[in-house]
Amino acid sequence: MADNFLERHREDYEKRKALWLKRKKRLPGKISPSISKPDDEAL
């Protein structure tokens, strides 16, 4: 473990996390479909 294994993996994790957060901010929120109940629920 003298080859900075943990440090390299931590750096890779931080890069992937930053990329994920950047993409997450760009995407608009999910638009939930509006389902309306019928007036007569016996249908």
Protein Blocks (a to p, Z undefined) as FASTA:
>chain_A
ZZommmmmmmmmmmmmmmmmmmmmmpccdddddddddfblmZZ
